[in-house]
């Protein structure tokens, strides 16, 4: 979720991160700044609910978790 008018962290950062993470999902909100949850709470919550409904939970074993934590 990214505000297209974010002046603190430009939307291009979100686009690059999205391209670097296969399977990720990026929602860019036009005319929204750094706080999309505060500026467009209904649209933000609808996007979050849609993401939760459409996305399978990640599966990770205890061993994989321990290895990822170092």
C-alpha positions in Angstrom: 0.0 0.0 0.0 1.6 3.3 -1.1 0.4 6.8 -1.5 1.2 8.1 -4.9 1.7 11.6 -3.5 4.1 10.4 -0.6 6.7 13.1 -0.3 8.7 11.3 2.4 9.3 8.0 0.6 8.5 8.3 -3.1 6.2 5.7 -4.7 9.1 4.5 -6.9 10.6 2.9 -3.9 7.5 0.9 -3.5 7.5 -0.1 -7.1 11.1 -1.2 -6.9 10.4 -3.2 -3.8 7.4 -4.8 -5.5 9.5 -5.8 -8.5 12.2 -7.3 -6.2 9.6 -9.5 -4.3 8.1 -12.2 -6.5 4.5 -12.8 -5.6 4.1 -9.4 -3.9 1.2 -7.1 -4.4 1.4 -3.3 -4.6 -1.6 -1.0 -4.3 -0.8 2.6 -5.2 -3.4 5.1 -4.0 -3.7 8.3 -6.1 -3.8 11.6 -4.4 -2.7 10.0 -1.1 0.5 10.9 0.8 2.6 9.1 3.5 -0.4 7.9 5.6 -2.9 6.1 3.4 -4.5 4.5 6.4 -5.4 8.0 7.8 -6.1 9.8 4.5 -8.3 7.1 2.9 -9.2 4.7 5.8 -12.1 3.0 4.0 -10.2 2.3 0.8 -7.2 1.2 2.9 -9.2 -1.2 5.0 -11.0 -2.6 1.9 -7.6 -3.3 0.2 -6.3 -5.0 3.4 -9.4 -7.1 3.7 -9.1 -8.1 0.0 -5.5 -9.0 0.4 -6.2 -11.2 3.5 -9.0 -12.9 1.7 -7.1 -13.5 -1.5 -3.7 -14.5 -0.1 -2.7 -17.9 1.4 -0.8 -17.7 4.7 2.9 -18.3 4.5 4.2 -21.6 5.7 7.5 -21.9 7.5 8.9 -24.7 9.6 10.5 -24.1 13.0 13.9 -25.0 11.5 13.5 -22.4 8.7 12.4 -19.8 11.2 15.4 -20.5 13.4 17.8 -20.3 10.4 16.3 -17.0 9.2 16.8 -15.5 12.7 20.4 -16.5 12.7 
